Amino acid sequence: MAVDEPRTILITGVMAAGKSTVAELVAERLPRSVHLRGDVFRRMIVNGRASFTGALSSEAVEQLRLRYSLAAAAAEGYLRAGFSVVYQDVILGKYLEEVLRLHAGRPLHVVVLCPTPAAVTAREAARGKVGYRGGITVGELDRALREHTPRVGLWLDSSLQSAAETADRIIADLEAARV
């Protein structure tokens, strides 16, 4: 598949792994592209938004699934219009399999950013927003990623790479990311 053919590139990983920055850079390298930020669907909920701290409540799980479903529908719309979609979100464990099913039948590439916990901790400290609060730790999310997330697509330890180097690697290895 040529780099200019529409496809969805799903970039996932723990919070502060570099998903947003890398996804934007990947989208900039494609001729017709969209950067789809999955978290935007959670933030649209004005009243009744479930908390994503600690153990997820049943309401939080339902909202998470809604978020993933809405993102898949948006990606499909952009694909039909001839855009490649660089979709980034935190999708770990069994939820990655669910999201893959939502994108079935469409060109999909999965990239899992998996920098070391030390690199994530440093990135979290350097960024303007706080992702780790309410009892969730870098170590816990890292374990969920490495121990419970299906090994599909391209897994990249981006600990020692700049965001630009990571984006270049993703473009160069798109076929390895295909699912």
Secondary structure as GFF3:
##gff-version 3
##sequence-region A 1 179
A	DSSP	beta_strand	8	13	.	.	.	ID=ss1
A	DSSP	alpha_helix	19	28	.	.	.	ID=ss2
A	DSSP	beta_strand	33	37	.	.	.	ID=ss3
A	DSSP	alpha_helix	39	43	.	.	.	ID=ss4
A	DSSP	alpha_helix	58	80	.	.	.	ID=ss5
A	DSSP	beta_strand	84	88	.	.	.	ID=ss6
A	DSSP	alpha_helix	94	102	.	.	.	ID=ss7
A	DSSP	beta_strand	108	113	.	.	.	ID=ss8
A	DSSP	alpha_helix	117	126	.	.	.	ID=ss9
A	DSSP	alpha_helix	138	148	.	.	.	ID=ss10
A	DSSP	beta_strand	154	156	.	.	.	ID=ss11
A	DSSP	alpha_helix	163	172	.	.	.	ID=ss12
A	DSSP	alpha_helix	174	177	.	.	.	ID=ss13
###
